[in-house]
Amino acid sequence: MLERAGIPAVSICTDAFSASARAMARVLGFPGFEYVAVPHPIASRTEKEIAEMVHAAMPEITRILGVTEHRRDDS
């Protein structure tokens, strides 16, 4: 709903829920809504694995948001 308020947003879901994400976007009036799908599952992953997934997804997230570059904070 942030997009309707003019606030850029990115939805992130696991690939197991891609069909649901497309259906929800269509039902809510955003048939071409872009989202980022990350590998399923999430719950069993380590903190390091999650950080790697986030890093891998950042180019797609920033593309959707219209950001031209992102900085990785390794601290």
C-alpha positions in Angstrom: 0.0 0.0 0.0 3.0 2.3 0.3 3.1 2.6 -3.5 -0.4 4.0 -3.6 0.8 6.7 -1.1 3.7 7.5 -3.5 6.3 5.8 -1.3 8.6 3.5 -3.3 8.5 0.0 -1.8 9.7 -3.5 -2.7 8.0 -6.6 -1.6 10.2 -9.6 -0.8 9.0 -13.1 -0.6 10.5 -16.6 -1.0 10.2 -18.2 -4.4 7.7 -20.7 -3.0 5.2 -17.8 -2.7 5.8 -16.2 -6.2 2.4 -17.4 -7.5 0.7 -15.9 -4.4 2.6 -12.6 -4.8 1.5 -12.3 -8.4 -2.1 -13.1 -7.5 -2.2 -10.6 -4.6 -0.7 -7.9 -6.8 -3.3 -8.5 -9.5 -6.2 -8.5 -6.9 -4.9 -5.3 -5.4 -4.8 -3.5 -8.7 -1.1 -3.8 -9.5 -0.9 -6.6 -12.1 2.7 -5.6 -13.1 3.9 -5.0 -9.6 7.6 -6.1 -9.3 8.8 -7.9 -6.3 11.9 -9.8 -5.3 11.8 -13.6 -4.7 14.5 -15.1 -2.6 15.2 -18.8 -2.2 12.9 -20.8 0.0 13.0 -21.6 2.9 14.1 -18.7 5.2 13.5 -20.1 8.7 16.2 -22.7 8.6 19.0 -20.4 7.3 21.8 -19.0 9.4 22.4 -15.3 9.9 25.3 -15.5 7.4 23.2 -17.2 4.8 20.5 -14.6 5.2 23.1 -11.8 4.8 24.3 -13.5 1.6 20.7 -13.7 0.3 20.2 -10.0 1.0 23.4 -9.1 -0.7 22.5 -11.2 -3.7 19.0 -9.5 -3.9 20.2 -5.9 -3.5 20.8 -5.2 -7.2 17.1 -6.2 -7.9 15.8 -4.3 -4.9 17.7 -1.2 -5.9 16.6 -1.5 -9.5 12.9 -1.7 -8.6 13.3 1.3 -6.2 15.1 3.2 -8.9 18.3 3.6 -6.9 21.4 3.6 -9.1 23.9 2.2 -6.5 24.0 0.6 -3.1 26.6 0.3 -0.5 27.3 -3.0 1.3 28.0 -2.4 5.0 30.3 -5.2 6.1 30.7 -4.0 9.7 
